[in-house]
């Protein structure tokens, strides 16, 4: 497949959807139907009978510091003792779900996200990993992908040593920004040296992958300061760079009320930032993978995309096919066959499940065949920048043009605008359209924001 990604100011103005973030199916609006314990256990038993490999997704719901740009539901506290009760609840949920899996199902991926995962102290991190090892088939080899999010303010050499010793081999450094003006505006002060030491530790300790995440569109950010942040980041030579546009939604995320709208960069400035990022990263040898991810030529994601073996996981891309994902923790997301659900994000409600010996409350959706087709289309767009409608017809016995009849005029307009190339048999993003694949994903996703499906639908496609 072609690997070039181009730039078009016209397409940016028409299709850059910073106001409507979206990564994969299901959308947030679809996590509405209460998901019972029986439905979760039933889906797990089906996964066990099919011997599907697993991914584990663990959500740490605490932060010691308030970041004004945050869009996650976390508890801000300096009381580190609160992690103990939360860890007990995590272990309880892990044991309950593990009883319905098979020891032979390998754990190919493990992802610990935040909040701030290192809010847990090193002994607690060791305790968590021991619990996972006791209940699941964790495989420590060069092929597994065990990743953890890193806050450069909360991690040092010693912590990195503990993480590597207990099995983590990938890190994602949530750097966000380096300009002091921007850092003060989002209440996230740190320096480049802190990140540099983490990268050096990761290289010395032989972590497989180092990823750095940056935000553009932050308050006080300018094209000049953004270009300098990128230049400083690239000197660290991370394996991957993840760019995410900041979405200012103070009505949904009260912490963002600390950010004044007049401090945000203009749409023109954001266009300059995104274009500069594409140019700087391309010159430095990075290839655009999709969903804001850039990777070096020898990275697993790059190779998998070229081999047509890249897949969409719940947290990021995956090089493994047919993974079922089990989420643990407040707000954690699971995907088991056709069942998608999210644990309650309320920490108190989540922890109350432990003394009652129950699973936490969860809400989600059970995919119908039509929704599974939409998920397949969205994953194909995100992974390969293309969709083979003929393959869908063969695999699902549906006529895509008929199924997406309401969306077809929008797709034809996108074809006319140069965002994509459309025929009755396939859809391909143009080089200049790849940065705006999100807009096309939304066309297919919005069709599925509809009524919840019944439990009977699960047996059709699980």
N, C-alpha and C positions, 0 to 999 in steps of 0.2 A: 504494500500500500504506500501511497505518497505520504511523506512525512513533513512537508512544508506547511507552515502556518503564516498567513499574510495579515496585513492590516488594512482596514477600510474605515475611514472616519464616518462615511455615510452609514455603514452597517452599525457602527457604534451608536450613532445618534438614534437609529431606528430600533436596534435590538439588544442594546446593553441593558439587562434587566436587574439592576442592582436593587430595585425596590421589591423584587419578587424572588427571593433566594429559593433555590430548589436544586437538589442533587439527585434524588432517586425516588422511585415509587416504594411505598405509598407516601403521599404528601401528609403534612401535619394534620390537615383537616380530616383525614380518614382514620386517625387513631381515636375513634369515638365509641366503638362498640365494646362493652365489657367482655373481657376474655376470661372464661372460667378456668379453674384449676384442671378440670377434666379435659378441656380443649387443649391446654398446654401439655398435659401428660399424654394425651392421645397422639398429638403431633410428634412428640418425642419418641413414642413407641414405634410410630411409622418410620421415623428417621433411623431408629435402631434396626428395624427389620430390613431396611434398605442399605444398611451399613454406610450411611453417608458420613464423610469426614466433617469435623466440627470446627467452628471458630468460637472463641469466647470473647465477650465484650463486657468489660467491667467499668462501671462508672463511679468515680470518686466525687462525692457531692459537697466537699468542703474546700474553701480557700481561706488563706490567712489574710489576704489583702483584697480590697475591692478595686477591680478594674472597671473604669467607667464605660468602656466599650463592650463589656460582656453582654452576651445574649443568651447565656445559659442560666438555668435555675439552680443556683448553688447557695450554700449558707456561708456567709462571711463571718469568721470567728478567729480569735487569737487563742481560744481554748483548745489546745491540741488533745486534751483528754477525751474530747468528743469522738475521736476516731475509734476508740476502743469499742463502744457500743455499736457503732456503724459496722465495724469489722465483724462483730458477732453476727449481725444480721446478714452480712454478705456470706459468711460461712454457712449459715443456716440455709439460705437460698441455694447455694452451691450444692450442698448435700442433698436437698430435696430433689432438685432437677437431675443430678447425676445418677440417682437411683433408677431413672428411666432411660438411661443411655447404656451402651454396651462398652466394656473395657477395650474392645478392639477398635472402636471408633477413634481415629487419631485426631489430636488437636493441632491442626495445621497453622492456625493463626490465633494469637492472643493480643488483645488491644486493651490497654488500660488508659482511660481518658479522664478528664476532669470537668469541672473543678481543677484541683491540683493533686495529682496522684501521690506526690511526695509529701502531702499533708500527713500521710502515714509515715511514721519514723522507720528506720531500717529494720528493727526487729518485727514491726507490724507488717512490713512488706514481705519479710521472710515467712511470717506466719501465714499470710495470704497465699503465697506461692506454695507452701507446704500443703495447705488445704486443697488447692487445685491439683497438685500432684497426687494427693491421696485419693481424689475422686474422679480424675480424668486421666486419659492416656496422653500426657504431655511428652512430646518427643523433642529432645535436645539434639538437634543436628543443624547442618548448614542450610537446610531447605525450609525449616519452619520459620515463621515470621511472628516473633513475639516483641511487640512494640509498646512503648509507654510515652505519654506526653510529658514534656519537661518544661518547667518554668525556670528560666536561668537564675531567678532570684532565690530559688528554693532547692538548688541542687549544687553539690560540690564533688570533688574527686572521690571522696570516701563513699558518697551515695552512689556514684556511678559504678564504683567497684562492687558494691552490694547488688546493684541491679544486674550487672553482668554475671555475678556469681550465682544468682538465683534463676538465671535463664533468659533474661531479656537480651535480644541481639539487635534491636532497632530502636532508635529514639526519634521523636519529633519535637524539636525545640520551638516552643511558642514564643518567638522573639517579638513579633508584632511591629515594633518600630525602634529606631535608634536615635532619632533626632530628639534632643532633650525637651524642646518646646512641645513636641507631640507627646512625648512620654508624660510630661506634667499635665497635659490636657486630658490624658486618659488615666492618670494616677498609676502609672506603671514604670517606675524608675529603675533602670539598670544600665550597665555599660557593656560595650562590645567585648571587653576583656572577660567578663563572666561567661559569655557565650563561647568565646574562643577557648577557654579552659575546658568547657564541657565537650567541645568538639575534639580537642586534643586528648582528653580522657577517653572518649569513644574510640578514637583511632588507636590509641595505645592498648586499650582493652579489647580490641578487635570486634567491635560492634559491626554488624553487616552493613547497616544503612544509617545515615544521618540525614534527617530532613529538617529544614528550617521553614517555619510558617511566618508570613508577613501579612499585614493588613494595609490596604490602600484606601484612600478616601477618609482618613482619620482627621479629627480637628487639628488645625494649625499646620497640616501637612501641605507641602508645596511640591510641584514637579521637581524642583531642584533638590530639596531635602530627600525626596523619595529616590531620586537617581543616586544620591550619595549613600543612602541606606542599602540599596541594591548592590552598589559597588563594594561596600564593606562586607556585605553578606557573601558575595561571590569570591572574595579573597579567602573565605573559610572553606571553599570548595565542598559544599554539601552534596550528597548524592542526589537529593531532590530539593526543590524549592516549591513551596505551596503559597499561592497568592489568593487572598480572599478579600473581596470588597466589603468595607464596613457599611452596615445597614443601620441607620439611625432610627430607632423605633422606641422613643421614650414612653409612649403609651402602653407598649407591651413589656418593656424592660425598664422599670423605674430607675435603676442605677444609671441609665443613660440620660436621665434628666440633668445630670451634672455637666453634660455637653451642650453648649449653645449652638443652635443651628447655624448662626452666622459665622461660626468658626470652621465650618465644614468647607472643603474645597468645592469649586464649581464643577459642573459637568464637563466643561472644557478642560479644566485642570485634570480631572479624573481620566479623560481621554488621553491626555499627554502622558500621564503616569502609566497607563496600561500599554500604550504604544512603546514608551521607553523601556518598560519591563520586557516586552517581547523582543525588542532589539538587543538589549543588554544580555539577556539570557541566551538568545540565539548565538550571538557572537562568542559567548563563554562556553558554547558547546552543549547547551541544554535543548531538549526537544519538548514541545508542548504535547502532553499526554492527554489532557482533558481535565475538566472540573477544577481548573486552577493549578494543576500540577505540572511542573517541568522536571525532567529527569535527564541525567547524563546518558550518553550513548550505550554504556555498558551496564546500565541499571536494569534490574529485573523487570520493571514496568515497561521500559522501552523495548526490551527484547520480546516480552510477552505481547505487546501491541503489534510489533512487526510479525510475530508468528500467529497472530489471531487467537491468542490464548489468554488475553487479558479479560478480567471479569470485574463487576462492581460488587464490592462488599458493603456492609452497612456503614463502616467508618471511612473507608477509602477503597482504592482499587485492591484487587486480589489476583494472584496468579494461579489460584486453585478454582476448579469448577465444582459446582453442586455442593457448596458448603452450606450447612445449617448453622446459624449463629445463635448462641445462647447469651442473653444479656443479664447481668447481675448488678444490682444497685439501684438507687433511686433514679428514675428517668432512663434507665438502660433499655435499649431496643433489642428485640429478638426477631429472627426470621427462621421459621422451621417449616420447610415446604411452603404451602400456601398461607400459612398463618404468620401474620406480622403483628407484633404487639409491643407496647411500651409500658414499663413499670410506672407506677405513680411517681411523679417527681417530688412529692411531698415527703421530706425526710422523716418526719414524725410518723406519718401513715406507713411509710416503708418499714421503719423499725418496729412498729407495733405488730407486724406479722410474726416476728420472731417469738415473743412469749406465748403467742397463740398457736405456735407450731403450724403456721399456714404460709402459703405463698403470698407475696404482696399483691395488692390490687393491680390490675393491668387493663389496658384498653388498646384496641387494635382493629384489624380487619382480616377477614378470610377471603382470599382472592377467588373471584370467578375466573372462568377461562378467558373472558374478554379482558379482565384486569391483568391477568398473567401475560397476555399478548402485549398490552401496553408496557408492562414492566420489561419484557424482552426487547421491545423497540427502544425504550429509554436506555437500557443497558448497552445496546448495540451502538446507539448514538454516542454515549459517553466513552465507550471503549474503542470503537473503530471509526467513529465519525460517519457511519453509514448504516443502512438497514436493508436487508435482503427480504423483500416482501414475498418472493417465491418460496424461500425457506420457511417463512412463517406459515404460508398456506399449506405446505407439506407437513409441518410439525403439529399445527393446531387445527388444520382443516377449516380455516376461515379465509374469507376474501378481505384483504386489508383495505382495499379501496371502498368496499361496502361498509366494513366495520368503522372506518374513519371518515365516513361520508361528510359529516359535519365539519371535520377538520381539513378536508382536502382543499377547499378554496383558500384557507390560510397558507397551506403548504405551497400551493400554486403561486400565491403572492410572494412568498419567500423565495421561490424559484425565480420569479421575475426580478426580485430585488438583488439577486446574486448571492443570497445567503446559502442556498443549497441547489442541488440538481435533482429533479424529481421526474420519475417515470412510473408507469404502472407496476414495474417490477422491482424498483430499488429507489433509495434516497441516499445521496452523498452530500456531505457538507463540503462547500468550496474551501480552498485554503484560507481565504479572507473571512469565511464564515465560522471557522472552527472555534474562535474565541467566544462565539455567541451561540454555541450549541444549546445552552440553557434555554434559550427562547424557543427552540424546536421541541425540547423535552417538555416544556410547559404546555405546548399544544396537545401532546398526547396525555399528559398527566391530568390536565383539567377535565378531560372527558370522564375520568374515573372518580372525581369528587362527587359521589352520589350516595345512594342508599347502601347501608351495610349489607353484606351478604350473610346468608344463613350458614349454619354449621355444615349443612349437607353439601355445600359447594366445596368444602375442603377435600372431600373424597374424590372429586373430579380431577384435581391437579396436584395433590400433595406428593 
